[in-house]
Amino acid sequence: MKKTWDGYLVGPDQWSPKHPQLMIKPTPVDPQALKDPRPDQPTDNNFFTVYTNSGDGILGTQLQTFAISCNVGTVEVTTS
């Protein structure tokens, strides 16, 4: 009987060595970390694009006052 890499006792005809893909490879260490890796973003939050699903799809880059109205119908509830 032979012992396999995972601890089982098997006969000589069933024994096989541990497959290389099952061996853990050490991960390389980054020699130097980057300080603040993201670039600075501009703080200009005054303009944005407003999209809609009617018309051309774009209302513009400056949000102006507009009104929206909708109707969902009526609901009737009866209890007995």
N, C-alpha and C positions, 0 to 999 in steps of 0.2 A: 504494500500500500504506500501511496505517496500523498503528501499533503499539498493541496493547491494553495495559491496565493490568498484565497479568501477563507481558508481554514477547513475545507472539506477533505476527507480521506477518500481517495479514488484509486482504482487499479492503474497499473502502468500503461494500459492501452487507452485510458480516458484522461490521463494527465496532459496538460499543456501549460506552457509558461504564461505569465501575465502579459496581456496584449499591451503594446506601447501606448496606445491611445488612452488607456486607463491610468497611466502614470501622470501625476501632476507636475506641470512645468512651472518653475518660478516666474512670476511676472517681473519684467524689468522696472526699475525705479526711475522716475523722471528726475534727471539730475538737477534741474532748476525749475521751480514753479514760477508762473507769471504772476506779477502783482497787478491786481485789477485788470483781468484779461478782457473785459468788455469796454468798448470805447464809450466816452462820455456822450450822452444824448442831449440834444438841445432842449432847453426848457420852454420852447415856444409852443404852448398848448392853446393858443388862441384860435387856431384854425383847424378844422377837421372836415371830412367829407361825410355827408349824410346820404344814405342810400334808401330807396323806397321801392316797392314792388308795383308802382303805377307810373304811367308816363315814361319818361326817359330812364328812370331808375335812379337818377342822381338829383338831389335837391340843391346841391351847391356846397361850397366850402365854408359859408357863414350861415349859421342857423338863425333864421328870422322867425318871428312869431307867426304861427299858423294854427288853425283850428281843425280838429278831427272829430267827427261824430259817427256813431255806429248804432245799429239796432240789432238786437239778438232775438226779438220776438217776445211772446208772452208765455207764461208758464201757469198751468192750472193744476192745483193739487186738491184732490178730494180724499177724505178719510171717512171711514165708516165704522 
